[in-house]
């Protein structure tokens, strides 16, 4: 039975039980008590029957929950002639299950909004015209038209001069982002500006948004260890309930006291509190661009004691940036950059692409290179504006430009020196480095405040590079020159100190992410393998979202525990009062419903969690006028 049918059944049973209760009260007030009892009995039986079916299904799955107490309370009330109490319990129980569905639906609303954004068709350029095609028909290389307001259907590259896309539904970024030609666009983002063309790079089923949809569906179906713990608590609560009820009957000789105890014990706090709070936490985390793959990893996040960070692409930006431009022949810095970038348009090397991006950011016009020859790992040779240009390592460029490679002892560890020669003469050098991500230091401080005891760096890079990049961050250790297998070993070793979170973005990080208690992938532009292996995916390319994600997890778990403890505590007090005769069965049912409502409302507080360490995301460009 799907969620819609289940919700309809719960609504029907609530309506039936409520109608029977009100009709019986009317008949009783009209002087027809026998007929009133028959109506109340008729209203209880369908609810009790549906409850017994659910109990049998749970037992078949090897689960024993607190629904048994509710069934006992209604059965005992009917057996001993307390039909009004049974009718009230039926209304309260069916109302509680209805409220549970409503609360979980409210908590999942943001996830449902995410799912509802999946486009069904796309507009494709074909033979000089446009055609609407289903998503499954889109292949890599297809050129698509994305109109204002359209959702980007597949991952691709911007094929127009510029585009403004709104990624709020995916990443929580509040303002649209300006993307230049060739920039990557994630499926699921929305065109917030003029229409633009997109060159598809993946099929729909392999695109970012399809992966997110699969993760959300898995998250909705998951069950956390804490929820299983609540099931185990339920057995103890069931035993205590029956013991108090039998003791009250035995000592007083009045079976109605046992009925009252069972009625008060209707166990919605344990049934509702944990799933509602954790699902609300999943929804809240997704709102801030932290996609947790289920309630189990959300709960695990709340207990993290050790954090292990990859360096390149995680703690650092992963994209080299130009630190300085040195001229050797009187040529201007912009001219050196323009020649290098124009030639590097022909290369896919990350350093070459970074040089091209830097030139475009400066607004430089880049002519197309001719007669290009690339020597892998060395450099590129070609013709720009009729002049031969050589770009690459110092030795490679000097050797072909007729010069001698010079030493640069003051070059910082981890920096890259790119030499540029024009017409056989050394023109200058571009000094590049991979900078630390913005917000990394603040994130680490926030994690310390939240109770993360150890923070380590795990990288395949050299030790001196890792030490320079992380200087001043106060890490508890740096493990350099690690292979993927050694990263896994580090994770397993650190688990002796408590639950471990591993954060990475590359294919080589995937094994370590899978080995950690919680693996976190930089999903905005990380490798698909790391996103698949991870328990948590950061949809926005910002490592500082880890701290808010952990804060949301911890506060959600705390809210769930508070709800359980308070709800069960109040229920036990009510059971004791009923055992001593201070509560009738009807009064007990009303008291329990008040407890249920309070528990649900408290659990829904997780939807209002506002992480203290999360600065509002900013975009460098304003929303264009439309």
LINCOR-V284955 format. One line per field, one symbol per residue. phi: phi as a letter, one per 30 degrees, with the letter a starting at -180 (. if undefined). psi: psi as a letter, one per 30 degrees, with the letter a starting at -180 (. if undefined). burial: # if it has 16 or more other ideal C-beta (glycine too) atoms within 10 Angstrom, else .. A space follows every 10 residues. Layout:
# LINCOR-V284955
phi: ???
psi: ???
burial: ???
This chain:
# LINCOR-V284955
phi: .ddddddddd dddddddddd dddddddddd ibdddddddd ddddeddddd dddddddddd dicbcdeddd dddddddddc iddddddddd dddddddddd dddddddced ddeddddddc bbccdahibb bdbdedddbe jdccccdeid dddbdacdcc daacbccedc ciddbdcdcc ejddbddjdc dcbdebcbcd cbdedcdedd ddeddddddd cdbdeddddd dddddddddd dddddddddd dcicdddddd dddddecded dcdddddddd dedddddcic ccdldddddd edcdcbcccd cdicdcdibe bdcabcccbi dddddddddd deddddccde dddddddddd ddiddcdddb hdbcceiclb bacbhicdbb bldedddddc ciccdcdbdd ddejdccccb bbhibdclbc cbacddddjd dddddddedd jddbbbcbbd dddddddddc eididdabcc hcdedddddd edddddckec ccbabcedde dddddddbcc cdddbddddd ddddcbbddc dbdddddedd dddddddddd dedddddded dddddddddd idbdeddddd dddddedddd ddddeddcdc eddcdedccd bddddb
psi: kleeeeeeee eeeeeeeeee eeeeeeeefg gieeeeeeee eefeeeeeee eeeeeeeeef ggkjagfeee eeeeeeeeeg gieeeeeeee eeeeeeeeee eeeeeeegee eeeeeffjlf llkkkjhgak kklleffklk fkkkkjlkfk kjelkakkgl elkjkjgefe ffkfllkkkl kflkkkkflk jgblklkkjk fllefgleee eeeeeeeeef flkleeeeee eeeeeeeeee eeeeeeeeee efgjfeeeee eeefgjheee eeeeeeeeee eeeeeeeggj jkgleefeee efgkfkkkkl dkfdelffjk lkeljkkfgg kleeeeeeee eeefffkgke eeeeeeeeee efgkkjlkll hkkkjkfeak kakkhgkkkk kaleeeeeef ggakkllifg kkkflkkkkk kkhgkjeakk klljlkkkfe eeeeeeeeef gjekjlkjlf lleeeeeeeg kffhlflkjl hkleeeeeee eeefffflkk kkklfleffe eeeeflejkk kifeglkeee eeflfkkjfk ijfffeeeee eeeeeeeeee eeeeeeeeee eeeeeeeeeg gfkleeeeee eeeeeeeeee eeeffffgkj kegjkkklkf klklk.
burial: ......#..# ..##.###.# #.##..##.. .....##.## #.######.# #...#..... ....###### ########.# .######### ########## ####.###.# #..#..###. .###...... ..#.#..#.. .#.###...# ######.### ..######## ###.#####. ..#.###### ###..##### ####..#### ###.##..## .#.#.##..# #.##..##.. ##.##..##. ....###### ########## ########## ########## ########## ########## ########## .#..#..#.. #...###### #######... ########## ...#.#..#. .#.#....## ##.#...### ####.##### #.#....... ...###.### ##...##### ####.##.## ..##.##..# .#.####### #...##..## ..#.#..### .#.#..##.# #..#....## ######.### ########## ####.##.## #.######## ########## #######.## .###.###.# ##.##.###. ..#######. ###.##..## .###.##.#. #.##..#... ......
